Amino acid sequence: MKHLSPVFVSLILAFTCLYTTPAQTAPFQDGETVVFLGDSITHGRQYHSFIYDYYLTRYPDRKIHFVNAGISGDSAGGAMRRLEDDVISKSPTTVVVMLGMNDVGRSNYVADPTEKQLEAQAGSLERYEANMDALLDRISKETEAKFILLTPTPFDQTAEIERENQPGCNDGLAKCAELVRKLATKYDAQVIDLHGPMTSFNLEQQKDDPTYTIVGFDRVHPGIPGNVMMAWLFLKGQDAPATVSHIEFDAEANKFPGTKNASVSNLQITEDSRTFSVEEDALPWPIHAEGSELLTKLPIIEDLNQQIIQIKNLKSGNYTLTIDGETAATHSAEEWAEGINLATIPTTPQSIQATEVAKINEKRRSAETRLRGYACVRWFLGRYIDPDDFEAINEFMKSKEGETGYYLSKVPTYLAEWENRGEVEAMVLKLEKDAQEAAKPVPRIYKLTKSQN
């Protein structure tokens, strides 16, 4: 995969800044409830969970509640029917909205569109603007929430893959992005642009590998790398801080002239070692292993994951740092003086702790996705019958015997599990608390020793 040039990365960041509005540009605060309203990319994907990983580990003293309000197949118009249950009843402080993939009318984008198809494309965009306007208007009137509007992720119309293509669809989504920015002005909302940077990144990668896609091999749903990029863009849009912690130690003076997000104590000195206790305010952001391919392509570590220890004025030679008795890193005196980013070392106790937090959070996300599966079925059945009338549902399913489809396939699970949904809801809340508890930093013992040659 191609390594992006510094110039191209700068262009991506400039593009992001250009199309990220400054309204409410700040990280979420303690006590917030953040609802992510969207379609299948919110319902079943991980970008919001990766963002939550960041908040759990960077702000372990904050209790922030994330709510998945995605529905597979939904649109701006369809979301209006479920606002009470999925958004308003949650008393959100912030609503993050990403819709458009099912609004743009993908089937009308073909290599040589007819006049009728071109009219349908234009009509879809008109309805998208009107429905998004109505959606935001109702939320603004019935809650006190701020808005963060995400431009829709791209449809990959350029990857040379076997999946059926809809040429021009991504251009339609670019127009949806323009409409999102227009509506943001009306509702004093922050816009975070996903569409522009992800499209640019995709095109740059495809210069060397025409089969590459940041979106996904169905051209619609981003995989893990795409979701990591989405989380990075979101957090950058919030001006989320890069620093996990920064510790500076002067080995000649045996002093700590500067620390940030950490406290240091109990310095013990021997002829060939320095031992001290460190208690940090945060953990490194645990980035999913399948997203690691992006770490050499985009400045994700530089922007969001800086856990620096800088040791100056060491005598010439190599030195090994252990943390809680485990080897963390060995570097020359010159390298320690420059500073070492511990967040890039997966075997430190802090990285291991952060990874455990992410595992708990993934269990939380998975359980919440079960709840979204129930909501998805209710959204589908609500078009035809009362989703609380199981007798009517069974009759409806009999009438559909022999038919297949995503929503119909989910109805039996809904019938079997809906009455016990409270157990899943309780599981989500317990896992949220477990993740918050697991994210609390603990004191660590650092020991720096001169290596034996």
C-alpha positions in Angstrom: 0.0 0.0 0.0 1.2 3.4 -0.9 2.8 5.7 1.8 1.2 9.1 1.4 3.6 12.0 0.9 3.7 14.7 3.5 2.3 17.1 0.9 -0.7 14.9 0.3 -1.4 14.4 4.0 -1.3 18.2 4.4 -3.8 18.5 1.6 -6.1 16.0 3.4 -5.8 18.0 6.6 -6.4 21.2 4.8 -9.5 19.7 3.2 -10.7 18.6 6.6 -10.2 22.1 8.1 -11.8 23.8 5.1 -15.0 21.8 5.5 -15.1 21.3 9.2 -17.1 24.2 10.7 -15.9 25.7 14.0 -19.3 25.6 15.8 -19.0 23.6 19.1 -15.4 22.4 18.2 -14.5 20.8 21.5 -14.3 17.4 23.0 -17.4 16.0 24.8 -17.6 16.9 28.5 -18.4 15.0 31.6 -22.1 13.9 31.9 -22.9 14.2 28.2 -25.2 11.8 26.4 -24.2 11.5 22.7 -26.6 9.9 20.2 -25.3 8.7 16.9 -28.2 8.8 14.4 -27.7 7.1 11.1 -28.1 4.1 8.8 -26.3 0.8 8.6 -22.9 2.4 8.8 -23.9 3.6 12.3 -26.0 0.5 13.1 -23.4 -2.2 12.6 -20.0 -0.5 12.2 -17.4 0.6 14.7 -16.5 4.3 14.1 -18.5 5.5 17.1 -17.1 2.7 19.3 -13.5 3.7 18.3 -14.3 7.3 19.2 -15.6 6.0 22.6 -12.4 4.0 23.0 -10.6 7.4 22.8 -12.9 9.0 25.4 -12.6 6.1 27.8 -8.8 6.1 27.8 -8.1 9.8 27.3 -10.7 11.1 29.8 -11.2 8.3 32.4 -12.6 10.8 34.8 -15.5 11.7 32.5 -18.7 9.7 32.4 -19.9 10.1 28.8 -22.8 7.9 27.5 -22.7 7.0 23.8 -26.0 5.8 22.2 -26.1 3.9 18.9 -29.2 5.1 17.0 -28.4 3.6 13.6 -30.9 1.6 11.5 -29.8 -0.5 8.5 -31.4 0.8 5.4 -32.6 4.0 7.0 -32.8 7.5 5.4 -33.4 11.0 6.6 -37.1 10.6 5.8 -37.3 7.2 7.5 -35.5 8.4 10.7 -38.4 10.8 11.4 -40.6 7.9 12.3 -38.3 6.8 15.2 -37.0 10.0 16.6 -39.0 9.7 19.9 -37.7 6.2 20.7 -34.2 6.5 19.4 -33.3 10.2 20.1 -35.7 12.4 22.0 -36.3 9.9 24.8 -32.5 9.7 25.4 -32.3 13.4 26.5 -29.2 13.9 24.4 -26.7 16.7 24.9 -25.3 16.1 21.4 -26.8 14.4 18.4 -24.4 13.2 15.7 -26.2 12.7 12.4 -24.8 10.9 9.4 -27.3 10.0 6.6 -27.2 10.1 2.9 -26.1 6.7 1.6 -29.7 5.5 1.4 -31.1 8.9 0.4 -29.0 9.5 -2.7 -30.9 6.9 -4.9 -27.9 4.7 -5.7 -29.8 2.6 -8.3 -30.3 5.7 -10.5 -26.5 6.0 -11.0 -25.4 4.1 -14.1 -22.7 4.5 -16.7 -25.1 6.1 -19.2 -28.1 7.5 -17.3 -31.4 8.3 -19.1 -33.2 11.6 -18.7 -35.6 9.9 -16.3 -32.7 8.6 -14.1 -31.1 12.1 -14.1 -34.4 13.5 -12.9 -34.6 10.8 -10.2 -31.1 11.7 -9.1 -32.1 15.4 -8.7 -35.3 14.4 -7.0 -33.4 12.3 -4.4 -31.2 15.3 -3.5 -34.2 17.6 -3.2 -35.9 15.1 -0.8 -32.7 14.6 1.1 -32.4 18.3 1.8 -36.1 18.6 2.8 -36.0 15.5 5.0 -32.8 16.5 6.7 -34.2 19.9 7.3 -37.4 18.5 8.9 -35.3 16.0 11.0 -33.0 18.7 12.4 -35.9 21.0 13.0 -37.8 18.5 15.1 -34.7 17.5 17.1 -33.9 21.2 17.7 -37.4 21.9 19.0 -37.8 18.8 21.1 -34.3 18.6 22.7 -31.6 20.9 24.0 -29.0 19.0 22.0 -26.2 20.4 19.9 -25.6 19.0 16.5 -22.6 17.4 14.9 -23.3 16.7 11.2 -21.1 14.2 9.4 -20.9 14.3 5.6 -21.7 10.8 4.3 -18.9 8.4 3.8 -18.1 7.8 0.1 -19.5 5.3 -2.3 -16.4 3.7 -3.9 -17.1 4.2 -7.6 -13.4 4.0 -8.6 -12.1 0.8 -7.1 -11.5 -2.0 -9.7 -13.3 -4.7 -7.8 -16.0 -7.2 -8.8 -18.9 -5.7 -7.0 -21.5 -4.0 -9.2 -20.8 -0.3 -9.6 -23.0 2.8 -9.7 -20.9 5.3 -11.5 -21.5 8.9 -10.4 -23.0 7.8 -7.1 -20.2 9.3 -5.1 -20.6 12.6 -6.9 -24.2 12.5 -5.7 -23.0 12.0 -2.2 -20.6 14.9 -2.6 -23.8 17.0 -3.3 -25.3 15.5 -0.2 -22.2 16.8 1.7 -22.8 20.3 0.3 -26.4 20.2 1.5 -25.2 19.1 5.0 -22.9 22.1 5.1 -25.8 24.4 4.0 -28.1 23.0 6.8 -25.3 23.3 9.4 -25.4 27.1 8.9 -29.2 27.1 9.6 -28.9 25.0 12.7 -25.6 26.3 14.1 -24.2 22.8 13.8 -20.7 21.6 13.6 -19.8 19.8 10.4 -17.1 17.1 10.3 -16.2 16.1 6.8 -15.8 12.4 6.1 -16.6 12.4 2.5 -13.9 14.7 1.1 -10.9 13.3 2.9 -11.9 9.6 2.5 -12.5 10.1 -1.2 -9.1 11.8 -1.6 -7.3 9.1 0.4 -9.0 6.4 -1.7 -8.0 8.0 -5.0 -4.4 8.4 -3.9 -4.1 4.8 -2.8 -5.7 3.6 -6.0 -2.9 5.2 -8.1 -0.7 2.3 -7.1 -3.3 -0.3 -6.3 -6.5 0.0 -8.4 -8.3 -2.6 -6.2 -7.7 -0.7 -3.0 -10.7 0.6 -1.1 -11.0 2.5 2.2 -14.8 2.1 1.9 -15.3 -1.7 1.7 -15.7 -4.3 -1.0 -19.4 -3.8 -1.2 -18.5 -0.1 -2.1 -20.7 1.1 0.7 -19.8 -0.1 4.2 -16.3 0.8 5.5 -14.3 -2.0 7.1 -12.1 -1.6 10.2 -9.5 0.7 8.4 -12.3 2.9 7.2 -13.8 3.1 10.6 -10.5 4.0 12.1 -10.1 6.8 9.6 -13.6 8.0 10.4 -12.8 8.1 14.1 -9.6 10.0 13.4 -11.4 12.6 11.3 -14.1 12.9 13.9 -11.7 13.4 16.8 -9.6 15.9 14.7 -12.8 17.8 14.0 -13.3 18.1 17.8 -9.7 19.3 18.4 -9.2 16.3 20.5 -5.8 16.5 22.2 -2.8 14.5 21.0 -1.2 14.1 24.5 -1.7 11.0 26.6 1.2 12.1 28.8 4.6 13.8 28.6 7.4 13.1 31.1 10.7 14.9 30.9 13.6 13.7 33.1 17.0 15.3 33.4 19.4 12.4 34.2 22.2 14.8 35.1 20.3 16.9 37.6 18.0 14.0 38.6 15.0 16.2 38.3 11.7 16.2 36.3 11.6 19.7 34.8 8.3 19.1 33.0 5.4 16.7 33.1 2.0 16.8 31.5 -1.0 14.6 32.4 1.1 12.7 34.8 2.7 12.9 38.3 6.1 11.5 39.2 7.3 10.5 42.6 9.7 8.3 44.6 12.8 8.8 42.5 15.5 6.3 43.5 19.0 6.6 42.2 21.8 4.1 41.9 25.0 4.1 39.9 23.5 2.5 36.8 19.7 3.0 37.2 16.9 5.5 38.0 13.6 4.2 39.4 10.5 6.3 39.9 6.7 6.0 40.2 4.5 7.4 37.5 0.7 8.0 37.7 -0.7 9.2 34.4 -4.1 10.9 33.9 -4.8 8.8 30.8 -4.1 5.7 28.8 -3.0 5.4 25.2 -5.8 5.2 22.6 -6.1 1.5 21.6 -6.3 1.4 17.9 -7.7 -1.8 16.4 -5.0 -4.0 14.9 -6.8 -4.2 11.6 -6.5 -0.5 11.3 -2.8 -0.4 11.9 -2.2 -0.3 8.1 -3.3 3.4 8.3 -0.7 4.4 10.9 2.1 4.8 8.3 -0.3 6.5 5.9 -2.0 9.1 8.0 -0.7 11.1 11.0 -3.1 9.3 13.5 -0.4 8.7 16.1 1.0 12.2 15.8 -2.5 13.7 16.0 -4.0 11.6 18.8 -1.7 9.3 20.6 1.4 10.9 22.1 2.6 9.2 25.3 6.1 10.7 25.4 9.0 10.0 27.8 12.0 12.2 27.3 15.2 11.6 29.2 18.0 14.1 28.7 21.6 14.3 29.6 22.3 10.6 29.8 25.9 9.5 29.4 26.6 7.9 26.0 25.3 4.3 25.6 22.1 2.3 25.4 19.4 2.3 28.1 16.5 0.0 28.8 13.3 1.1 30.4 11.1 -1.3 32.2 7.6 -0.6 33.4 6.4 -2.7 36.3 9.3 -5.1 35.7 8.5 -5.6 32.0 10.9 -4.4 29.3 9.3 -1.5 27.4 12.1 -0.2 25.2 15.8 0.0 24.7 17.3 3.1 23.0 20.4 5.1 22.8 21.0 8.2 25.0 20.4 10.3 21.9 17.1 8.7 21.2 15.9 9.0 24.8 16.8 12.7 24.6 14.6 13.1 21.5 11.7 11.3 23.3 10.1 7.9 22.9 6.4 7.5 22.2 5.3 4.6 24.5 1.8 4.6 22.9 3.4 2.9 19.9 4.6 -0.1 22.0 1.8 -2.6 22.4 3.5 -4.5 25.2 3.6 -1.8 27.9 1.3 -2.3 30.9 -0.6 0.9 29.9 -1.1 -0.4 26.3 -2.2 -3.8 27.6 -4.7 -2.1 30.0 -6.0 0.1 27.1 -6.5 -3.0 24.9 -8.5 -4.6 27.7 -10.7 -1.5 27.8 -11.3 -1.7 24.1 -12.2 -5.4 24.4 -14.9 -4.6 27.0 -16.1 -1.7 24.9 -16.4 -4.0 21.9 -18.6 -6.3 23.9 -20.7 -3.3 24.8 -21.0 -2.3 21.1 -21.9 -5.8 20.2 -24.6 -6.0 22.8 -26.0 -2.6 21.7 -26.0 -3.8 18.1 -28.4 -6.6 19.2 -30.7 -3.8 20.5 -30.4 -2.1 17.2 -31.4 -5.3 15.5 -34.7 -5.3 17.4 -35.2 -1.6 16.6 -34.5 -2.3 12.9 -37.2 -5.0 12.9 -39.7 -2.6 14.6 -38.9 0.1 12.1 -39.5 -2.4 9.3 -42.7 -3.9 10.7 -44.1 -0.5 11.6 -44.6 0.2 7.9 -47.3 -2.5 7.8 -48.5 -3.5 11.3 -48.1 -2.8 15.0 -44.7 -4.3 16.0 -46.1 -5.0 19.5 -48.8 -7.2 18.2 -47.1 -10.6 17.9 -50.2 -12.3 16.6 -50.4 -9.9 13.7 -46.6 -10.3 13.1 -47.0 -14.1 12.9 -49.8 -13.6 10.3 -47.7 -11.2 8.4 -44.8 -13.7 8.3 -47.2 -16.4 7.0 -48.2 -14.0 4.2 -44.5 -13.6 3.4 -43.7 -17.3 3.3 -41.2 -18.1 0.7 -39.9 -14.6 0.5 -36.4 -13.6 1.6 -34.8 -10.4 2.6 -32.7 -8.8 5.3 -35.5 -7.5 7.5 -37.7 -10.6 7.2 -34.7 -12.7 8.2 -34.4 -10.7 11.5 -38.1 -11.1 12.5 -37.7 -14.6 14.2 -34.9 -13.3 16.4 -37.1 -10.3 17.3 -40.0 -12.5 18.3 -37.8 -14.7 20.4 -35.9 -12.0 22.2 -37.9 -8.8 22.3 -39.7 -9.6 25.6 -36.3 -10.1 27.3 -34.6 -7.0 25.8 -34.2 -5.6 29.3 -31.5 -8.1 29.9 -29.5 -6.8 26.9 -30.1 -3.2 27.9 -28.8 -4.0 31.4 -25.8 -5.8 29.8 -25.0 -2.7 27.8 -25.0 -0.4 30.8 -22.9 -2.9 32.9 -20.3 -3.2 30.1 -20.2 0.6 29.9 -19.5 0.8 33.6 -17.0 -2.0 33.4 -15.1 -0.2 30.6 -15.1 3.0 32.6 -13.7 1.2 35.6 -11.1 -0.6 33.6 -9.9 2.6 32.0 -8.7 4.2 35.3 -4.9 4.6 35.2 -2.9 3.0 38.0 0.6 3.9 39.3 3.4 2.3 37.4 7.1 1.7 38.4 9.5 2.9 35.8 13.2 1.8 35.9 15.8 3.0 33.5 19.0 1.0 33.4 22.2 1.3 31.3 22.4 -1.7 29.0 25.3 -4.1 29.3 27.3 -4.3 26.0 
